[in-house]
Amino acid sequence: MSESDVDVLVIGSGAAGLTAALAVREAGIERVLVAESEGVIGGSSRLSGDLGVEYYEQLVFGGDETKPRVHCSIVRGQAVVDVLARHCRDRGVDFALGRRIDRLVTESGAVNGVAVGDDVITAGAVVIATGGFGNSPEKLAEYFPSAADTGWSWYVGADGSRGDALDLTRDVHPQLAGRDRGLRLIHSDLDHIYEAYLPGWLVLVNREGRRFCNETAPYGNMDGLMKMQGDVAFAIFDHPTLEEATRLGTARYKQTIPGSSKKQSPHWNHDVIELMIKEGKVHRAQSVADLATLIGVPAEHLVATVERSNAGAEAGEDADYLKDASFLERIDSAPFYAVEVRTATVAFTACGLRTDRQARVLGRDGRVIPGLFAAGEVAAAHAR
């Protein structure tokens, strides 16, 4: 058999693809090519928040831990991409931008290259690192229906996250894992401005008018909590609290990201709420009971929930869900507001190619597909 054009071809230039290319070169493999469908290196990793990357000293919460323990890079994901890309270039990795791969090339059941139209590039191994499929409504409906079914679904990743890996590998019959898994963030129907967290002073209730969580819980937890409520909840608050939040000009999130320019919440402020009232997306009433009627929850439940929340604010303790006392606010002065929220923002998708511990893609017959590897968001899980 003739020598291949490259030793390893990596499809996708996000953090996973760049790391794979760099690891291959550092292992002594000479000819490495990264193919990227977009005109810029980085994929969704450019948007996320390592070899010379600078970090803030301030730690942040990564989940529901009691103390913050996560480091944030300065300039966020772009800084990580820039450093990885520089190290790749310094080590002789080649890049082909604006080249969206059409299909895999196989011989005797093994993957040995890729094609773009009539152009074929042969490779000793192919690493797929094309990211997720959040930017494909069709694939969301098929592989992540709980995100598509919210009715307000929108994606915050890169344009190139179209699920190319699922299309490219169809003819080699890989195993897929992680169907209907991923991360969704709570969002209102006010607009498509990204906001990962809810301001802590909001109170969330379900369709029964009952509170069901600590409203400052990390979004990784909030996804599951919302799923148990049918992916619909209502944010409840009163006029003085809204006005005070607007006056202070700060969002009052539990999570404060160092270096962030976002001060006031882009949604939960006086001007936006007034505008959305006119569009019928915010409900306002002179009593909590009337507010319950407007949003279709049992009035006696919502009244009781607000009374219990007020008692907790008065005592300086959330006995039900342990929300920090600094976020406890009374809801007792008309007018009262309710805004429907859903887990509508798709942050990443988790359905993809099943791999083993060496990142080799597994076929439906349980065997390794020779020559094919997967990394990053596209790799659903390794075999146990």
JOPEWO-V360773 format. One record per residue. N is the residue number from 1. SS is DSSP state (h for helix, s for strand, l for the rest). BURIAL is I if it has 16 or more other C-alpha atoms within 10 Angstrom, else O. Layout:
{{N SS BURIAL} {N SS BURIAL}}
//
This chain:
{{1 l O} {2 l O} {3 l O} {4 l O} {5 l I} {6 s I} {7 s I} {8 s I} {9 s I} {10 s I} {11 s I} {12 l I} {13 l I} {14 l I} {15 h I} {16 h I} {17 h I} {18 h I} {19 h I} {20 h I} {21 h I} {22 h I} {23 h O} {24 h I} {25 h I} {26 h O} {27 l O} {28 l O} {29 l O} {30 l O} {31 l I} {32 s I} {33 s I} {34 s I} {35 s I} {36 s I} {37 l I} {38 l I} {39 l O} {40 l O} {41 l I} {42 l I} {43 h I} {44 h I} {45 h I} {46 h I} {47 h O} {48 l I} {49 l O} {50 l O} {51 l O} {52 l O} {53 l I} {54 l O} {55 s O} {56 s O} {57 s O} {58 s O} {59 s I} {60 s I} {61 l I} {62 l O} {63 l O} {64 l O} {65 l O} {66 l O} {67 l O} {68 l O} {69 l O} {70 s O} {71 s I} {72 s I} {73 s I} {74 l I} {75 l I} {76 h I} {77 h I} {78 h I} {79 h I} {80 h I} {81 h I} {82 h I} {83 h O} {84 h I} {85 h I} {86 h O} {87 h I} {88 h I} {89 h O} {90 h O} {91 l O} {92 l O} {93 l I} {94 s O} {95 s I} {96 s I} {97 s I} {98 l O} {99 l I} {100 l I} {101 l I} {102 l I} {103 s I} {104 s I} {105 s I} {106 s I} {107 s O} {108 l O} {109 l O} {110 s I} {111 s I} {112 s I} {113 s I} {114 s I} {115 s I} {116 s O} {117 l O} {118 l O} {119 s O} {120 s I} {121 s I} {122 s I} {123 s I} {124 s I} {125 s I} {126 s I} {127 s I} {128 s I} {129 l I} {130 l I} {131 l I} {132 l I} {133 l I} {134 l I} {135 l I} {136 l I} {137 h I} {138 h O} {139 h I} {140 h I} {141 h O} {142 h O} {143 h I} {144 l I} {145 h I} {146 h I} {147 h I} {148 h I} {149 l O} {150 l I} {151 l O} {152 l I} {153 l I} {154 s I} {155 s I} {156 l I} {157 l I} {158 l I} {159 l O} {160 l I} {161 l I} {162 l I} {163 l I} {164 h I} {165 h I} {166 h I} {167 h O} {168 h I} {169 l I} {170 h O} {171 h O} {172 h I} {173 l O} {174 s I} {175 l I} {176 s I} {177 s I} {178 l I} {179 l O} {180 l I} {181 l I} {182 s I} {183 s I} {184 s I} {185 s I} {186 s I} {187 s I} {188 s I} {189 l I} {190 l I} {191 l O} {192 l O} {193 l O} {194 l O} {195 l I} {196 l I} {197 l I} {198 l I} {199 l I} {200 l I} {201 l I} {202 l I} {203 s I} {204 s I} {205 s I} {206 l I} {207 l I} {208 l I} {209 l I} {210 l I} {211 s I} {212 l I} {213 l I} {214 l I} {215 l I} {216 l I} {217 l I} {218 l I} {219 h I} {220 h O} {221 h O} {222 h I} {223 h I} {224 h O} {225 h I} {226 h I} {227 h O} {228 l O} {229 l O} {230 l O} {231 l I} {232 s I} {233 s I} {234 s I} {235 s I} {236 s I} {237 s I} {238 s I} {239 h I} {240 h I} {241 h I} {242 h I} {243 h O} {244 h O} {245 h I} {246 h I} {247 h O} {248 h O} {249 l O} {250 l O} {251 l I} {252 l I} {253 l I} {254 l I} {255 l I} {256 l O} {257 l I} {258 l I} {259 l O} {260 l O} {261 l O} {262 l O} {263 l O} {264 l I} {265 l I} {266 l O} {267 l I} {268 l I} {269 l I} {270 h O} {271 h O} {272 h O} {273 h I} {274 h O} {275 h O} {276 h I} {277 h O} {278 h O} {279 l O} {280 l O} {281 l I} {282 l I} {283 s I} {284 s I} {285 s I} {286 l O} {287 l I} {288 h I} {289 h I} {290 h O} {291 h I} {292 h I} {293 h O} {294 h O} {295 h I} {296 l O} {297 l I} {298 l O} {299 h I} {300 h O} {301 h I} {302 h I} {303 h I} {304 h O} {305 h I} {306 h I} {307 h I} {308 h I} {309 h I} {310 h I} {311 h I} {312 h I} {313 h I} {314 h O} {315 h O} {316 l I} {317 l I} {318 l I} {319 l O} {320 l O} {321 l O} {322 l O} {323 l I} {324 l O} {325 h O} {326 h O} {327 h I} {328 l I} {329 l I} {330 l I} {331 l I} {332 l I} {333 l O} {334 l O} {335 l I} {336 s I} {337 s I} {338 s I} {339 s I} {340 s I} {341 s I} {342 s I} {343 s I} {344 s I} {345 s I} {346 s I} {347 s I} {348 s I} {349 s I} {350 l I} {351 l I} {352 s I} {353 s I} {354 s I} {355 s I} {356 l I} {357 l O} {358 l O} {359 l I} {360 s I} {361 s I} {362 s I} {363 s I} {364 l O} {365 l O} {366 l O} {367 l O} {368 s I} {369 s I} {370 s I} {371 s I} {372 s I} {373 s I} {374 s I} {375 l I} {376 h I} {377 h I} {378 h I} {379 s I} {380 s I} {381 s I} {382 s I} {383 l O} {384 l O}}
//
